[in-house]
Amino acid sequence: MEVEEYRQQILDLLLQARDDKGEPRLTEKAAVALSKELSDQELLDGMDFNTPEEVAELLLEAGLD
């Protein structure tokens, strides 16, 4: 998988994230910004160890939303 595809999967997951009421946790603008928090190199370094789902959850839990 290429880093662009990996980042897109993370973004898609961030956009799908919902709160307890079923509302989106992030606006599209916030999700895009959050998906760019990690550099391409950081993503490449972690791709073998972390799924896009794990990275998206980590970003959401980081309190940046």
PDB file of N, CA, C and O in Angstrom, chain B, residues numbered from 101:
ATOM      1  N   MET B 101       0.854  -1.181   0.000  1.00  0.00           N
ATOM      2  CA  MET B 101       0.000   0.000   0.000  1.00  0.00           C
ATOM      3  C   MET B 101       0.897   1.241   0.000  1.00  0.00           C
ATOM      4  O   MET B 101       1.908   1.291   0.700  1.00  0.00           O
ATOM      5  N   GLU B 102       0.520   2.207  -0.773  1.00  0.00           N
ATOM      6  CA  GLU B 102       1.244   3.474  -0.833  1.00  0.00           C
ATOM      7  C   GLU B 102       0.812   4.385   0.319  1.00  0.00           C
ATOM      8  O   GLU B 102      -0.286   4.240   0.856  1.00  0.00           O
ATOM      9  N   VAL B 103       1.672   5.307   0.687  1.00  0.00           N
ATOM     10  CA  VAL B 103       1.387   6.192   1.813  1.00  0.00           C
ATOM     11  C   VAL B 103       0.146   7.047   1.546  1.00  0.00           C
ATOM     12  O   VAL B 103      -0.604   7.354   2.474  1.00  0.00           O
ATOM     13  N   GLU B 104      -0.075   7.432   0.291  1.00  0.00           N
ATOM     14  CA  GLU B 104      -1.254   8.252  -0.036  1.00  0.00           C
ATOM     15  C   GLU B 104      -2.540   7.469   0.219  1.00  0.00           C
ATOM     16  O   GLU B 104      -3.513   8.014   0.740  1.00  0.00           O
ATOM     17  N   GLU B 105      -2.538   6.201  -0.147  1.00  0.00           N
ATOM     18  CA  GLU B 105      -3.706   5.345   0.079  1.00  0.00           C
ATOM     19  C   GLU B 105      -3.929   5.124   1.581  1.00  0.00           C
ATOM     20  O   GLU B 105      -5.063   5.134   2.060  1.00  0.00           O
ATOM     21  N   TYR B 106      -2.849   4.929   2.297  1.00  0.00           N
ATOM     22  CA  TYR B 106      -2.898   4.736   3.748  1.00  0.00           C
ATOM     23  C   TYR B 106      -3.483   5.978   4.418  1.00  0.00           C
ATOM     24  O   TYR B 106      -4.364   5.873   5.272  1.00  0.00           O
ATOM     25  N   ARG B 107      -2.983   7.166   4.023  1.00  0.00           N
ATOM     26  CA  ARG B 107      -3.487   8.424   4.593  1.00  0.00           C
ATOM     27  C   ARG B 107      -4.965   8.611   4.250  1.00  0.00           C
ATOM     28  O   ARG B 107      -5.736   9.078   5.089  1.00  0.00           O
ATOM     29  N   GLN B 108      -5.369   8.255   3.030  1.00  0.00           N
ATOM     30  CA  GLN B 108      -6.774   8.394   2.626  1.00  0.00           C
ATOM     31  C   GLN B 108      -7.662   7.488   3.462  1.00  0.00           C
ATOM     32  O   GLN B 108      -8.762   7.887   3.843  1.00  0.00           O
ATOM     33  N   GLN B 109      -7.205   6.279   3.753  1.00  0.00           N
ATOM     34  CA  GLN B 109      -7.985   5.379   4.591  1.00  0.00           C
ATOM     35  C   GLN B 109      -8.143   5.958   5.993  1.00  0.00           C
ATOM     36  O   GLN B 109      -9.213   5.854   6.594  1.00  0.00           O
ATOM     37  N   ILE B 110      -7.089   6.561   6.509  1.00  0.00           N
ATOM     38  CA  ILE B 110      -7.160   7.205   7.826  1.00  0.00           C
ATOM     39  C   ILE B 110      -8.173   8.343   7.778  1.00  0.00           C
ATOM     40  O   ILE B 110      -9.005   8.465   8.677  1.00  0.00           O
ATOM     41  N   LEU B 111      -8.115   9.171   6.750  1.00  0.00           N
ATOM     42  CA  LEU B 111      -9.058  10.279   6.607  1.00  0.00           C
ATOM     43  C   LEU B 111     -10.494   9.763   6.520  1.00  0.00           C
ATOM     44  O   LEU B 111     -11.389  10.308   7.166  1.00  0.00           O
ATOM     45  N   ASP B 112     -10.714   8.728   5.735  1.00  0.00           N
ATOM     46  CA  ASP B 112     -12.064   8.161   5.616  1.00  0.00           C
ATOM     47  C   ASP B 112     -12.586   7.709   6.978  1.00  0.00           C
ATOM     48  O   ASP B 112     -13.752   7.926   7.307  1.00  0.00           O
ATOM     49  N   LEU B 113     -11.724   7.087   7.758  1.00  0.00           N
ATOM     50  CA  LEU B 113     -12.121   6.627   9.097  1.00  0.00           C
ATOM     51  C   LEU B 113     -12.404   7.800  10.024  1.00  0.00           C
ATOM     52  O   LEU B 113     -13.345   7.748  10.817  1.00  0.00           O
ATOM     53  N   LEU B 114     -11.613   8.842   9.936  1.00  0.00           N
ATOM     54  CA  LEU B 114     -11.851  10.033  10.763  1.00  0.00           C
ATOM     55  C   LEU B 114     -13.199  10.666  10.411  1.00  0.00           C
ATOM     56  O   LEU B 114     -13.928  11.124  11.290  1.00  0.00           O
ATOM     57  N   LEU B 115     -13.518  10.685   9.127  1.00  0.00           N
ATOM     58  CA  LEU B 115     -14.795  11.254   8.691  1.00  0.00           C
ATOM     59  C   LEU B 115     -15.978  10.392   9.125  1.00  0.00           C
ATOM     60  O   LEU B 115     -17.082  10.908   9.302  1.00  0.00           O
ATOM     61  N   GLN B 116     -15.768   9.104   9.298  1.00  0.00           N
ATOM     62  CA  GLN B 116     -16.833   8.188   9.718  1.00  0.00           C
ATOM     63  C   GLN B 116     -17.029   8.157  11.230  1.00  0.00           C
ATOM     64  O   GLN B 116     -18.045   7.653  11.709  1.00  0.00           O
ATOM     65  N   ALA B 117     -16.079   8.683  11.982  1.00  0.00           N
ATOM     66  CA  ALA B 117     -16.140   8.619  13.448  1.00  0.00           C
ATOM     67  C   ALA B 117     -17.363   9.383  13.958  1.00  0.00           C
ATOM     68  O   ALA B 117     -17.647  10.497  13.518  1.00  0.00           O
ATOM     69  N   ARG B 118     -18.073   8.766  14.887  1.00  0.00           N
ATOM     70  CA  ARG B 118     -19.289   9.349  15.461  1.00  0.00           C
ATOM     71  C   ARG B 118     -19.174   9.421  16.976  1.00  0.00           C
ATOM     72  O   ARG B 118     -18.461   8.633  17.597  1.00  0.00           O
ATOM     73  N   ASP B 119     -19.885  10.374  17.556  1.00  0.00           N
ATOM     74  CA  ASP B 119     -19.924  10.473  19.011  1.00  0.00           C
ATOM     75  C   ASP B 119     -21.060   9.602  19.541  1.00  0.00           C
ATOM     76  O   ASP B 119     -21.689   8.862  18.785  1.00  0.00           O
ATOM     77  N   ASP B 120     -21.315   9.694  20.836  1.00  0.00           N
ATOM     78  CA  ASP B 120     -22.345   8.866  21.472  1.00  0.00           C
ATOM     79  C   ASP B 120     -23.745   9.124  20.930  1.00  0.00           C
ATOM     80  O   ASP B 120     -24.614   8.256  21.010  1.00  0.00           O
ATOM     81  N   LYS B 121     -23.961  10.304  20.386  1.00  0.00           N
ATOM     82  CA  LYS B 121     -25.276  10.657  19.848  1.00  0.00           C
ATOM     83  C   LYS B 121     -25.393  10.342  18.363  1.00  0.00           C
ATOM     84  O   LYS B 121     -26.428  10.598  17.747  1.00  0.00           O
ATOM     85  N   GLY B 122     -24.331   9.787  17.791  1.00  0.00           N
ATOM     86  CA  GLY B 122     -24.346   9.457  16.374  1.00  0.00           C
ATOM     87  C   GLY B 122     -23.965  10.607  15.474  1.00  0.00           C
ATOM     88  O   GLY B 122     -24.068  10.509  14.252  1.00  0.00           O
ATOM     89  N   GLU B 123     -23.525  11.696  16.076  1.00  0.00           N
ATOM     90  CA  GLU B 123     -23.104  12.868  15.308  1.00  0.00           C
ATOM     91  C   GLU B 123     -21.637  12.716  14.904  1.00  0.00           C
ATOM     92  O   GLU B 123     -20.863  12.077  15.616  1.00  0.00           O
ATOM     93  N   PRO B 124     -21.252  13.294  13.773  1.00  0.00           N
ATOM     94  CA  PRO B 124     -19.834  13.247  13.381  1.00  0.00           C
ATOM     95  C   PRO B 124     -18.952  13.890  14.452  1.00  0.00           C
ATOM     96  O   PRO B 124     -19.281  14.953  14.979  1.00  0.00           O
ATOM     97  N   ARG B 125     -17.847  13.248  14.764  1.00  0.00           N
ATOM     98  CA  ARG B 125     -16.929  13.794  15.765  1.00  0.00           C
ATOM     99  C   ARG B 125     -16.114  14.953  15.199  1.00  0.00           C
ATOM    100  O   ARG B 125     -15.671  15.826  15.946  1.00  0.00           O
ATOM    101  N   LEU B 126     -15.917  14.963  13.886  1.00  0.00           N
ATOM    102  CA  LEU B 126     -15.089  15.976  13.252  1.00  0.00           C
ATOM    103  C   LEU B 126     -15.785  16.563  12.036  1.00  0.00           C
ATOM    104  O   LEU B 126     -16.547  15.883  11.349  1.00  0.00           O
ATOM    105  N   THR B 127     -15.514  17.821  11.785  1.00  0.00           N
ATOM    106  CA  THR B 127     -15.925  18.392  10.512  1.00  0.00           C
ATOM    107  C   THR B 127     -14.952  17.887   9.455  1.00  0.00           C
ATOM    108  O   THR B 127     -13.893  17.356   9.789  1.00  0.00           O
ATOM    109  N   GLU B 128     -15.296  18.045   8.204  1.00  0.00           N
ATOM    110  CA  GLU B 128     -14.384  17.607   7.142  1.00  0.00           C
ATOM    111  C   GLU B 128     -13.053  18.355   7.244  1.00  0.00           C
ATOM    112  O   GLU B 128     -11.987  17.760   7.085  1.00  0.00           O
ATOM    113  N   LYS B 129     -13.122  19.644   7.509  1.00  0.00           N
ATOM    114  CA  LYS B 129     -11.902  20.449   7.637  1.00  0.00           C
ATOM    115  C   LYS B 129     -11.025  19.941   8.786  1.00  0.00           C
ATOM    116  O   LYS B 129      -9.808  19.832   8.639  1.00  0.00           O
ATOM    117  N   ALA B 130     -11.641  19.633   9.919  1.00  0.00           N
ATOM    118  CA  ALA B 130     -10.891  19.135  11.074  1.00  0.00           C
ATOM    119  C   ALA B 130     -10.311  17.750  10.799  1.00  0.00           C
ATOM    120  O   ALA B 130      -9.187  17.456  11.206  1.00  0.00           O
ATOM    121  N   ALA B 131     -11.065  16.908  10.117  1.00  0.00           N
ATOM    122  CA  ALA B 131     -10.586  15.555   9.795  1.00  0.00           C
ATOM    123  C   ALA B 131      -9.381  15.620   8.859  1.00  0.00           C
ATOM    124  O   ALA B 131      -8.404  14.895   9.043  1.00  0.00           O
ATOM    125  N   VAL B 132      -9.459  16.492   7.858  1.00  0.00           N
ATOM    126  CA  VAL B 132      -8.335  16.648   6.931  1.00  0.00           C
ATOM    127  C   VAL B 132      -7.105  17.144   7.687  1.00  0.00           C
ATOM    128  O   VAL B 132      -6.004  16.627   7.493  1.00  0.00           O
ATOM    129  N   ALA B 133      -7.288  18.135   8.539  1.00  0.00           N
ATOM    130  CA  ALA B 133      -6.161  18.671   9.314  1.00  0.00           C
ATOM    131  C   ALA B 133      -5.567  17.584  10.214  1.00  0.00           C
ATOM    132  O   ALA B 133      -4.346  17.457  10.314  1.00  0.00           O
ATOM    133  N   LEU B 134      -6.414  16.817  10.855  1.00  0.00           N
ATOM    134  CA  LEU B 134      -5.954  15.763  11.754  1.00  0.00           C
ATOM    135  C   LEU B 134      -5.216  14.672  10.975  1.00  0.00           C
ATOM    136  O   LEU B 134      -4.228  14.119  11.455  1.00  0.00           O
ATOM    137  N   SER B 135      -5.696  14.374   9.788  1.00  0.00           N
ATOM    138  CA  SER B 135      -5.045  13.338   8.976  1.00  0.00           C
ATOM    139  C   SER B 135      -3.660  13.771   8.517  1.00  0.00           C
ATOM    140  O   SER B 135      -2.839  12.938   8.133  1.00  0.00           O
ATOM    141  N   LYS B 136      -3.404  15.070   8.556  1.00  0.00           N
ATOM    142  CA  LYS B 136      -2.097  15.598   8.138  1.00  0.00           C
ATOM    143  C   LYS B 136      -1.155  15.830   9.318  1.00  0.00           C
ATOM    144  O   LYS B 136      -0.051  16.343   9.135  1.00  0.00           O
ATOM    145  N   GLU B 137      -1.580  15.457  10.528  1.00  0.00           N
ATOM    146  CA  GLU B 137      -0.743  15.623  11.711  1.00  0.00           C
ATOM    147  C   GLU B 137       0.542  14.807  11.619  1.00  0.00           C
ATOM    148  O   GLU B 137       1.573  15.202  12.163  1.00  0.00           O
ATOM    149  N   LEU B 138       0.478  13.677  10.935  1.00  0.00           N
ATOM    150  CA  LEU B 138       1.648  12.816  10.789  1.00  0.00           C
ATOM    151  C   LEU B 138       2.244  13.002   9.394  1.00  0.00           C
ATOM    152  O   LEU B 138       1.519  13.042   8.400  1.00  0.00           O
ATOM    153  N   SER B 139       3.555  13.115   9.334  1.00  0.00           N
ATOM    154  CA  SER B 139       4.228  13.283   8.047  1.00  0.00           C
ATOM    155  C   SER B 139       4.186  11.984   7.255  1.00  0.00           C
ATOM    156  O   SER B 139       3.899  10.919   7.803  1.00  0.00           O
ATOM    157  N   ASP B 140       4.474  12.080   5.973  1.00  0.00           N
ATOM    158  CA  ASP B 140       4.545  10.880   5.150  1.00  0.00           C
ATOM    159  C   ASP B 140       5.560   9.901   5.727  1.00  0.00           C
ATOM    160  O   ASP B 140       5.312   8.696   5.761  1.00  0.00           O
ATOM    161  N   GLN B 141       6.697  10.411   6.180  1.00  0.00           N
ATOM    162  CA  GLN B 141       7.728   9.541   6.727  1.00  0.00           C
ATOM    163  C   GLN B 141       7.252   8.852   8.002  1.00  0.00           C
ATOM    164  O   GLN B 141       7.524   7.668   8.204  1.00  0.00           O
ATOM    165  N   GLU B 142       6.548   9.577   8.857  1.00  0.00           N
ATOM    166  CA  GLU B 142       6.006   8.962  10.075  1.00  0.00           C
ATOM    167  C   GLU B 142       5.013   7.852   9.738  1.00  0.00           C
ATOM    168  O   GLU B 142       5.001   6.800  10.375  1.00  0.00           O
ATOM    169  N   LEU B 143       4.183   8.101   8.731  1.00  0.00           N
ATOM    170  CA  LEU B 143       3.235   7.076   8.316  1.00  0.00           C
ATOM    171  C   LEU B 143       3.962   5.866   7.738  1.00  0.00           C
ATOM    172  O   LEU B 143       3.634   4.724   8.062  1.00  0.00           O
ATOM    173  N   LEU B 144       4.950   6.122   6.881  1.00  0.00           N
ATOM    174  CA  LEU B 144       5.728   5.021   6.304  1.00  0.00           C
ATOM    175  C   LEU B 144       6.386   4.185   7.387  1.00  0.00           C
ATOM    176  O   LEU B 144       6.393   2.957   7.310  1.00  0.00           O
ATOM    177  N   ASP B 145       6.934   4.841   8.391  1.00  0.00           N
ATOM    178  CA  ASP B 145       7.607   4.133   9.483  1.00  0.00           C
ATOM    179  C   ASP B 145       6.651   3.244  10.266  1.00  0.00           C
ATOM    180  O   ASP B 145       7.064   2.210  10.790  1.00  0.00           O
ATOM    181  N   GLY B 146       5.386   3.625  10.354  1.00  0.00           N
ATOM    182  CA  GLY B 146       4.427   2.877  11.155  1.00  0.00           C
ATOM    183  C   GLY B 146       3.511   1.945  10.387  1.00  0.00           C
ATOM    184  O   GLY B 146       2.777   1.165  10.992  1.00  0.00           O
ATOM    185  N   MET B 147       3.540   2.013   9.061  1.00  0.00           N
ATOM    186  CA  MET B 147       2.596   1.240   8.250  1.00  0.00           C
ATOM    187  C   MET B 147       2.685  -0.266   8.495  1.00  0.00           C
ATOM    188  O   MET B 147       1.671  -0.962   8.432  1.00  0.00           O
ATOM    189  N   ASP B 148       3.873  -0.770   8.771  1.00  0.00           N
ATOM    190  CA  ASP B 148       4.031  -2.204   8.998  1.00  0.00           C
ATOM    191  C   ASP B 148       3.516  -2.638  10.362  1.00  0.00           C
ATOM    192  O   ASP B 148       3.328  -3.828  10.613  1.00  0.00           O
ATOM    193  N   PHE B 149       3.290  -1.669  11.241  1.00  0.00           N
ATOM    194  CA  PHE B 149       2.944  -1.984  12.625  1.00  0.00           C
ATOM    195  C   PHE B 149       1.549  -1.541  13.037  1.00  0.00           C
ATOM    196  O   PHE B 149       0.996  -2.053  14.011  1.00  0.00           O
ATOM    197  N   ASN B 150       0.974  -0.588  12.298  1.00  0.00           N
ATOM    198  CA  ASN B 150      -0.324  -0.016  12.678  1.00  0.00           C
ATOM    199  C   ASN B 150      -1.269   0.004  11.484  1.00  0.00           C
ATOM    200  O   ASN B 150      -0.892   0.420  10.388  1.00  0.00           O
ATOM    201  N   THR B 151      -2.496  -0.449  11.706  1.00  0.00           N
ATOM    202  CA  THR B 151      -3.514  -0.380  10.665  1.00  0.00           C
ATOM    203  C   THR B 151      -4.026   1.060  10.574  1.00  0.00           C
ATOM    204  O   THR B 151      -3.851   1.836  11.514  1.00  0.00           O
ATOM    205  N   PRO B 152      -4.653   1.421   9.458  1.00  0.00           N
ATOM    206  CA  PRO B 152      -5.263   2.745   9.373  1.00  0.00           C
ATOM    207  C   PRO B 152      -6.271   2.981  10.511  1.00  0.00           C
ATOM    208  O   PRO B 152      -6.391   4.094  11.021  1.00  0.00           O
ATOM    209  N   GLU B 153      -6.989   1.923  10.899  1.00  0.00           N
ATOM    210  CA  GLU B 153      -7.960   2.037  11.996  1.00  0.00           C
ATOM    211  C   GLU B 153      -7.262   2.412  13.302  1.00  0.00           C
ATOM    212  O   GLU B 153      -7.753   3.252  14.056  1.00  0.00           O
ATOM    213  N   GLU B 154      -6.133   1.796  13.560  1.00  0.00           N
ATOM    214  CA  GLU B 154      -5.392   2.100  14.786  1.00  0.00           C
ATOM    215  C   GLU B 154      -4.861   3.528  14.793  1.00  0.00           C
ATOM    216  O   GLU B 154      -4.897   4.206  15.819  1.00  0.00           O
ATOM    217  N   VAL B 155      -4.369   3.977  13.647  1.00  0.00           N
ATOM    218  CA  VAL B 155      -3.844   5.342  13.557  1.00  0.00           C
ATOM    219  C   VAL B 155      -4.981   6.346  13.725  1.00  0.00           C
ATOM    220  O   VAL B 155      -4.827   7.336  14.441  1.00  0.00           O
ATOM    221  N   ALA B 156      -6.113   6.107  13.079  1.00  0.00           N
ATOM    222  CA  ALA B 156      -7.260   7.016  13.208  1.00  0.00           C
ATOM    223  C   ALA B 156      -7.712   7.087  14.660  1.00  0.00           C
ATOM    224  O   ALA B 156      -7.982   8.176  15.166  1.00  0.00           O
ATOM    225  N   GLU B 157      -7.797   5.954  15.333  1.00  0.00           N
ATOM    226  CA  GLU B 157      -8.215   5.929  16.737  1.00  0.00           C
ATOM    227  C   GLU B 157      -7.212   6.673  17.610  1.00  0.00           C
ATOM    228  O   GLU B 157      -7.589   7.409  18.522  1.00  0.00           O
ATOM    229  N   LEU B 158      -5.944   6.473  17.321  1.00  0.00           N
ATOM    230  CA  LEU B 158      -4.892   7.160  18.075  1.00  0.00           C
ATOM    231  C   LEU B 158      -5.033   8.680  17.916  1.00  0.00           C
ATOM    232  O   LEU B 158      -4.931   9.423  18.892  1.00  0.00           O
ATOM    233  N   LEU B 159      -5.264   9.125  16.698  1.00  0.00           N
ATOM    234  CA  LEU B 159      -5.423  10.562  16.448  1.00  0.00           C
ATOM    235  C   LEU B 159      -6.659  11.105  17.168  1.00  0.00           C
ATOM    236  O   LEU B 159      -6.617  12.198  17.733  1.00  0.00           O
ATOM    237  N   LEU B 160      -7.746  10.356  17.149  1.00  0.00           N
ATOM    238  CA  LEU B 160      -8.967  10.788  17.826  1.00  0.00           C
ATOM    239  C   LEU B 160      -8.762  10.834  19.345  1.00  0.00           C
ATOM    240  O   LEU B 160      -9.251  11.747  20.011  1.00  0.00           O
ATOM    241  N   GLU B 161      -8.049   9.860  19.884  1.00  0.00           N
ATOM    242  CA  GLU B 161      -7.818   9.803  21.321  1.00  0.00           C
ATOM    243  C   GLU B 161      -6.802  10.835  21.811  1.00  0.00           C
ATOM    244  O   GLU B 161      -6.719  11.119  23.006  1.00  0.00           O
ATOM    245  N   ALA B 162      -6.038  11.385  20.885  1.00  0.00           N
ATOM    246  CA  ALA B 162      -4.988  12.334  21.261  1.00  0.00           C
ATOM    247  C   ALA B 162      -5.578  13.659  21.754  1.00  0.00           C
ATOM    248  O   ALA B 162      -4.841  14.561  22.154  1.00  0.00           O
ATOM    249  N   GLY B 163      -6.890  13.768  21.723  1.00  0.00           N
ATOM    250  CA  GLY B 163      -7.526  14.993  22.216  1.00  0.00           C
ATOM    251  C   GLY B 163      -7.478  16.128  21.225  1.00  0.00           C
ATOM    252  O   GLY B 163      -7.698  17.285  21.583  1.00  0.00           O
ATOM    253  N   LEU B 164      -7.186  15.798  19.963  1.00  0.00           N
ATOM    254  CA  LEU B 164      -7.097  16.823  18.938  1.00  0.00           C
ATOM    255  C   LEU B 164      -8.420  17.091  18.266  1.00  0.00           C
ATOM    256  O   LEU B 164      -8.537  17.997  17.442  1.00  0.00           O
ATOM    257  N   ASP B 165      -9.418  16.301  18.620  1.00  0.00           N
ATOM    258  CA  ASP B 165     -10.729  16.522  17.992  1.00  0.00           C
ATOM    259  C   ASP B 165     -11.492  17.465  18.872  1.00  0.00           C
ATOM    260  O   ASP B 165     -12.632  17.812  18.563  1.00  0.00           O
TER     261      ASP B 165
END
